[in-house]
Amino acid sequence: PGSLQRKMTDRSNRENYMRLGYFADSAINGLFNDVEATAYWRDLETHVNVVPNTNNPATFVDVFVVGPTIYGGHLKGVRELAPRLTLTLGADWYYEDREGSERSVRGGPRAQRDPDTDQLSIGAYALGEWQMNDAVQFNGSLRLDNVRTRIDTAFISDQETRDLFVGAGDLENTPVTGSVGTIVDLNETLSLFGNISNSFRAPSVTEISAVGTGVNPVLRLPNTEIDPETATNYEAGLRFRQTDFNFDIIGFYNDLEDLIDRDAPTSFNGTPAVQMQNIGEAVVRGVELLGTWAATSNLLVSANATYTRGTDEVTDTPLAQIMPWNGTASLRWQPRDGTYLEGVFEWAAGQDRINPAQERPDDGYGVVNIAAGIDLSRWLDTTEQAMLRLSVENVFDKQYRLPTTPENIAFPVSPSNPLVQPGRNATVGLSMQF
């Protein structure tokens, strides 16, 4: 009460999606034993209406986020080289075409407010799996990626900034990653496993496109020399397997380098500015617990819990947007194949290990979801599969926020700072196989 009230409404949030797949589990030309190929197209569009001050509703802004339009797919083949040796070869690609968002003030003409961007990612990989004997299995993989990000520099209004970006060219990364791992069966119920891998995260199109004075009120300098964030990941655990009960405990340790700060302070011609820069190193470690219990032939109980702790090694402060203890517990009743009823409880503990310069303490939450599936084949008098699926998420319409959601602590807490998760919502799906 007494504070400025702001209203924001999602007038439409539309998604079109199409996916095609081909799967074969028999030899093709003597090359592979199994082949899998997919291709998909996804198109999004959002219209947001904002009234900055509800005391003056005649002043409103409409924001139109056109896209992105995404194309992607993958191709994978599996070949058995020997009775205990399997080789998997594959490739995948992803192309995102993002038009600049548009804005209309008080119902006026729509004007572009962000540059057009696109990103193309192509990767190829090989995975080898060797069952050395009945108790020991080894696996290793190698992957090569090429990620290229482009921005429409013509949109940048500041000539000096545009010249800097044009001179630097498009951003391109070609990282090589891989992993090695093993599984050792101690007996019929217990197994040890371990894995070492490296990974990377290239800057997204939204991070790259935040440049110039034609996009933001603060001058943002381009930096196409930015390196991707990289990590070396260590994982080890214990698996317990019985006919009606399974349990896993997994420990992980991730060593991150070249963390990206979108708002690193800098200057340009004596004027304060910000720039995306690689700023430091961090460690993320934790433990994950998973278990399932088949209480009866048609009743399954499952649960999991994860604890994650992240620390910036340069400043010795907690990493922001790290989930505290969190997990799920579910009860699934399946009287016959294809028909089920399931209840899921999602929870997270309160977050008090924070970086106070970037976030505030957060309360924990618990959310209940329910879902059901009905096999319609028996009523449709067909041998082909026909499934009706229904679900209700956040049944009790609880208001909560994920600790991983960004916020601006310079402003008070509001429905959008940090963003509140969706309330009660329902979905209905029908799938038919023929």
C-alpha positions in Angstrom: 0.0 0.0 0.0 1.2 3.4 -0.9 3.8 2.0 -3.3 3.8 2.5 -7.1 1.8 -0.4 -8.6 2.8 -2.0 -11.9 0.7 -4.4 -13.9 2.1 -6.8 -16.4 0.0 -9.3 -18.4 1.0 -12.1 -20.7 -1.5 -11.5 -23.5 -0.2 -14.5 -25.5 2.6 -17.0 -25.2 2.4 -19.2 -28.2 4.5 -22.1 -29.3 4.5 -24.2 -32.4 6.4 -27.4 -32.4 7.0 -30.3 -34.8 9.3 -33.3 -34.5 10.0 -36.2 -36.8 11.9 -39.3 -35.9 13.2 -42.5 -37.5 14.3 -45.5 -35.5 15.7 -48.8 -36.7 16.9 -51.7 -34.5 18.2 -53.8 -37.3 21.4 -53.7 -39.3 21.6 -51.1 -42.1 23.9 -52.0 -44.9 26.1 -53.9 -42.4 27.3 -50.6 -40.8 25.1 -50.2 -37.7 23.0 -52.4 -35.5 20.8 -49.5 -34.4 20.0 -46.2 -36.1 18.2 -43.1 -34.7 17.5 -39.8 -36.6 15.4 -36.9 -35.5 14.6 -33.4 -36.8 12.5 -30.7 -35.1 11.2 -27.2 -35.6 10.1 -24.9 -32.8 8.7 -21.4 -33.1 7.7 -19.1 -30.1 6.0 -15.7 -29.9 5.1 -13.7 -26.8 3.1 -10.5 -26.3 3.4 -8.8 -23.0 1.3 -5.8 -21.9 2.7 -3.5 -19.2 1.1 -0.7 -17.3 4.0 1.0 -15.5 1.7 2.9 -13.1 -1.8 1.7 -12.5 -2.8 5.2 -11.4 -2.3 6.2 -15.1 -3.7 3.2 -17.1 -3.8 5.3 -20.3 0.0 4.9 -20.4 0.8 1.3 -21.4 3.5 -0.5 -23.3 3.2 -3.6 -25.5 6.3 -5.8 -26.0 6.3 -8.3 -28.8 9.0 -11.0 -28.6 9.1 -12.5 -32.1 10.6 -15.9 -31.9 13.1 -17.4 -31.6 12.6 -19.9 -34.3 14.7 -23.0 -33.7 15.7 -25.9 -36.0 17.6 -28.9 -34.7 18.1 -32.6 -34.9 20.5 -35.5 -34.4 21.8 -38.7 -36.1 23.1 -41.7 -34.1 24.3 -45.1 -35.1 25.4 -48.0 -32.8 27.6 -50.8 -34.0 28.8 -53.9 -32.1 32.4 -54.3 -33.0 32.9 -57.4 -30.8 30.7 -59.4 -28.4 31.8 -57.1 -25.5 32.7 -53.9 -27.4 30.2 -51.3 -28.7 30.8 -48.1 -30.7 28.3 -45.3 -31.0 28.8 -42.5 -33.5 26.6 -39.4 -33.7 26.1 -35.8 -34.7 23.6 -33.1 -33.7 22.9 -29.6 -34.8 21.0 -26.6 -33.4 20.1 -23.3 -35.2 18.4 -20.4 -33.4 17.1 -17.4 -35.3 16.0 -14.6 -33.0 14.5 -11.5 -34.4 14.8 -8.3 -32.3 11.8 -7.7 -30.0 9.5 -4.9 -30.8 7.8 -2.3 -28.6 4.6 -0.2 -28.9 3.8 2.7 -26.6 0.2 3.6 -25.9 -1.0 1.5 -28.9 1.4 3.3 -31.3 3.5 1.7 -34.1 5.7 -1.2 -33.3 9.4 -0.3 -33.2 12.3 -2.8 -33.0 14.3 -2.5 -29.7 16.9 -5.3 -29.9 19.2 -6.5 -32.7 18.5 -9.6 -34.7 20.8 -12.5 -33.7 21.4 -16.1 -34.7 23.4 -19.0 -33.4 24.5 -22.2 -35.1 25.9 -25.2 -33.2 27.1 -28.4 -34.8 28.6 -31.3 -32.9 30.0 -34.8 -33.6 30.9 -37.4 -31.1 32.0 -41.0 -30.5 31.3 -43.2 -27.5 33.0 -46.6 -26.8 31.7 -49.1 -24.3 33.8 -52.2 -23.3 32.5 -54.9 -21.0 35.9 -56.2 -19.9 34.3 -59.1 -18.0 31.1 -59.9 -16.1 32.0 -57.4 -13.3 33.8 -54.5 -15.0 32.7 -52.1 -17.7 34.6 -49.1 -19.2 33.4 -46.3 -21.3 34.9 -43.3 -23.0 33.7 -40.5 -25.3 35.1 -37.7 -27.4 33.1 -34.8 -28.8 33.9 -31.8 -31.2 31.6 -28.8 -31.3 31.5 -25.7 -33.4 29.4 -22.8 -32.1 29.0 -19.6 -34.1 27.0 -16.6 -32.9 26.2 -13.6 -35.1 24.6 -10.2 -34.4 23.0 -7.7 -36.7 25.4 -4.8 -36.0 23.4 -2.4 -38.2 20.9 -2.0 -35.3 23.6 -0.6 -32.9 23.1 3.2 -32.9 26.5 4.1 -31.5 28.9 4.2 -34.4 32.0 3.7 -32.4 30.5 0.6 -30.7 29.3 -0.7 -34.0 32.8 -0.3 -35.5 34.3 -2.2 -32.6 31.9 -5.1 -33.1 32.3 -5.2 -36.9 36.0 -5.2 -36.5 35.9 -8.1 -34.1 33.7 -10.3 -36.3 31.3 -13.1 -35.3 31.9 -15.1 -32.1 33.0 -18.7 -32.8 34.1 -21.5 -30.5 35.3 -24.9 -31.4 35.8 -26.9 -28.1 36.8 -30.5 -27.7 35.3 -32.4 -24.8 35.2 -36.0 -23.6 34.8 -38.4 -20.7 36.1 -41.7 -19.2 34.2 -43.8 -16.7 33.8 -47.2 -15.2 31.3 -49.4 -13.5 32.4 -52.2 -11.1 29.9 -54.8 -9.9 31.0 -55.8 -6.4 28.2 -58.5 -6.2 24.7 -59.1 -7.5 23.3 -56.1 -5.6 26.1 -53.5 -5.2 28.0 -51.6 -7.9 30.6 -48.8 -7.8 30.9 -46.2 -10.6 32.9 -43.2 -11.4 33.3 -40.7 -14.2 35.6 -37.8 -15.2 34.5 -35.4 -18.0 35.0 -31.9 -19.2 32.3 -29.6 -20.5 31.7 -26.0 -21.8 29.1 -23.3 -22.1 29.3 -20.9 -25.0 27.7 -17.4 -24.5 24.0 -17.3 -25.5 22.6 -15.1 -28.2 21.0 -12.9 -25.6 24.3 -12.4 -23.8 26.1 -11.5 -27.1 23.4 -9.2 -28.3 23.4 -6.9 -25.2 25.7 -4.3 -26.7 25.7 -0.7 -27.7 23.5 2.3 -26.6 20.7 1.4 -29.0 19.9 -1.6 -26.8 20.5 -0.6 -23.2 20.6 2.7 -21.3 24.2 1.8 -20.2 26.8 1.5 -22.8 27.7 -2.1 -23.3 30.9 -2.9 -25.1 31.0 -6.0 -27.4 33.6 -8.7 -26.6 33.8 -11.4 -29.2 37.1 -12.6 -27.7 35.0 -14.0 -24.8 35.9 -17.6 -24.0 33.3 -20.2 -23.1 32.9 -21.3 -19.6 34.6 -24.6 -19.1 34.4 -27.3 -16.4 36.1 -30.5 -15.3 33.6 -32.8 -13.7 34.2 -35.6 -11.3 31.5 -38.1 -10.2 31.5 -41.2 -8.1 28.8 -43.3 -6.5 27.3 -46.5 -5.2 24.3 -48.4 -6.7 22.2 -50.9 -4.7 19.8 -53.1 -6.8 17.3 -55.6 -5.7 14.1 -56.9 -7.3 11.8 -54.4 -5.6 14.2 -51.8 -4.2 16.9 -49.6 -5.8 19.0 -46.9 -4.3 21.8 -44.6 -5.6 24.1 -42.2 -3.8 26.2 -40.0 -6.0 28.9 -37.4 -5.1 30.0 -34.8 -7.6 32.7 -32.1 -7.8 32.8 -29.6 -10.7 35.8 -27.3 -11.2 34.7 -24.3 -13.3 36.9 -21.8 -15.2 36.4 -18.6 -17.2 33.1 -17.7 -15.5 31.2 -15.1 -17.6 30.1 -11.8 -16.0 27.6 -10.0 -18.3 28.1 -6.7 -16.4 31.8 -6.4 -15.7 32.6 -2.7 -15.2 34.9 -1.0 -17.8 35.1 2.3 -19.6 35.1 3.6 -23.2 36.5 7.0 -24.2 36.4 8.0 -20.5 32.8 7.0 -20.1 31.7 4.3 -17.7 30.5 1.2 -19.4 30.0 -2.5 -18.9 31.2 -5.5 -20.8 30.8 -9.3 -20.9 34.1 -10.7 -19.6 35.7 -13.9 -18.3 36.2 -13.1 -14.6 37.2 -16.2 -12.6 37.0 -19.7 -11.2 34.5 -21.5 -9.1 33.8 -24.9 -7.5 30.4 -26.6 -7.4 30.1 -29.8 -5.3 27.3 -31.8 -3.8 25.5 -35.1 -3.3 22.5 -36.8 -4.9 20.3 -39.5 -3.4 17.8 -41.6 -5.5 15.6 -44.5 -4.5 12.6 -46.5 -5.8 10.5 -49.2 -4.0 8.0 -51.4 -5.7 5.6 -51.7 -2.7 3.3 -54.0 -4.7 3.1 -55.2 -8.2 1.2 -52.0 -9.3 2.4 -49.5 -6.7 5.7 -47.7 -7.1 7.2 -45.3 -4.5 10.2 -43.1 -5.6 12.1 -40.2 -4.1 15.3 -38.2 -4.7 17.2 -35.4 -3.0 20.1 -33.2 -4.1 22.4 -30.9 -2.2 24.6 -28.4 -4.1 27.2 -26.0 -2.8 28.9 -23.4 -5.0 31.8 -21.1 -4.2 33.5 -18.4 -6.2 37.2 -19.2 -5.7 38.4 -15.7 -6.5 36.2 -13.8 -4.0 35.6 -16.7 -1.6 31.8 -16.0 -1.7 28.9 -18.3 -2.4 27.8 -18.5 -6.0 24.5 -17.0 -6.7 21.4 -18.9 -8.0 22.5 -22.3 -6.5 19.7 -24.6 -5.4 19.7 -25.6 -1.7 18.5 -29.1 -0.6 15.7 -30.0 -3.0 14.0 -33.1 -4.3 10.8 -34.9 -5.1 8.7 -37.8 -3.7 6.1 -39.6 -5.8 3.6 -42.4 -5.5 2.5 -44.1 -8.8 -0.4 -46.6 -9.0 -0.5 -48.5 -12.3 -3.4 -51.1 -12.3 -2.5 -52.1 -15.9 -0.1 -51.3 -18.7 -0.7 -47.8 -20.0 -3.1 -46.7 -17.2 -1.7 -44.9 -14.1 -2.4 -42.4 -11.4 0.6 -40.4 -9.9 1.1 -37.9 -7.2 4.4 -35.9 -6.9 5.6 -33.7 -4.1 8.3 -31.2 -5.1 10.2 -29.4 -2.4 13.2 -27.2 -1.6 14.7 -26.1 1.7 15.2 -22.4 2.5 18.2 -20.7 0.9 20.4 -18.8 3.4 23.9 -19.4 1.9 23.9 -16.5 -0.5 26.0 -13.8 -2.0 24.3 -10.7 -0.4 25.5 -8.5 -3.2 23.4 -10.4 -5.7 20.5 -12.1 -3.9 18.4 -12.3 -0.8 17.6 -15.2 1.5 14.7 -17.3 0.2 12.1 -19.4 1.9 11.6 -23.1 1.1 8.5 -24.5 -0.6 6.5 -27.6 -1.2 4.3 -28.1 -4.3 1.9 -31.0 -5.1 1.3 -32.2 -8.7 -1.0 -35.0 -9.9 -1.1 -36.8 -13.2 -3.1 -39.6 -14.8 -2.8 -41.7 -18.0 -5.5 -43.7 -19.6 -5.0 -46.3 -22.3 -7.9 -45.8 -24.8 -7.0 -48.8 -27.0 -9.5 -51.1 -25.2 -12.4 -48.6 -25.9 -11.3 -47.8 -29.4 -11.1 -51.5 -30.3 -7.6 -51.2 -31.8 -4.3 -52.9 -31.2 -2.5 -49.6 -31.8 -1.6 -47.5 -28.8 -3.8 -44.5 -27.9 -3.0 -42.6 -24.7 -4.8 -39.8 -22.9 -2.7 -38.0 -20.4 -4.0 -35.4 -17.9 -2.0 -33.4 -15.3 -2.5 -30.6 -12.8 0.6 -28.9 -11.5 0.8 -26.8 -8.3 -2.6 -28.2 -7.2 -2.9 -25.9 -4.2 -1.9 -22.8 -6.2 1.1 -22.1 -4.0 3.1 -18.9 -4.6 6.8 -19.7 -4.7 10.1 -18.8 -6.3 13.0 -21.0 -7.4 16.3 -20.0 -5.7 17.9 -20.2 -9.1 15.8 -17.3 -10.5 17.8 -14.1 -11.0 16.7 -10.9 -9.1 17.7 -7.3 -8.8 18.3 -6.6 -5.1 18.2 -2.8 -5.8 14.5 -3.1 -6.1 11.9 -4.5 -3.7 10.5 -8.1 -4.0 7.6 -8.2 -6.5 5.9 -10.8 -8.6 8.6 -10.3 -11.2 11.6 -9.7 -8.9 12.5 -12.5 -8.6 9.9 -14.1 -10.9 7.1 -16.1 -9.2 6.6 -19.6 -10.6 3.4 -20.5 -12.3 0.3 -21.1 -10.2 -2.2 -24.0 -10.7 -2.2 -25.1 -14.3 -3.6 -28.1 -16.2 -2.6 -29.9 -19.3 -4.3 -32.5 -21.5 -2.5 -34.6 -24.1 -3.5 -37.3 -26.6 -1.0 -39.5 -28.4 -1.7 -42.2 -30.9 0.7 -44.7 -32.4 0.0 -46.2 -35.8 
